[in-house]
């Protein structure tokens, strides 16, 4: 999901720069590699944080009986820690998909500015 979301945002926001002459320069390659890595690491950090929050909420607030009713695919009486982790992973992936769709609706100038802005200015 991280790869698909990253590719979707890179494509939709047109974050990969192209040379007008068609030749690659070192600056262009390094810049594009940095942007791609930044988007992938950002999506990974987002997924990890949502997953962690979902796991904490799952263990902290929801009882086994409630989660067993929500997850109808369970064939057994009780819910295990693995079932909670699987559900948290599903919720994190779903949240990331919705977030990347929302990012595609954001104006390209705002996303490009946040990626290409130089902190030294």
Buried (B, 14 or more C-beta within 10 A) or exposed (E): BBEEBBBBBBEBBEBEEEEEEEEEEEEBEEBBEEBBEBBBEBBBEBBEEBBEBBBEEBEEEBEEEEBBEEBEEBEEEEBEEEBBBEBBBEBBBEBBBEBBEEBBEEEEEEBBEEBEEEEEE
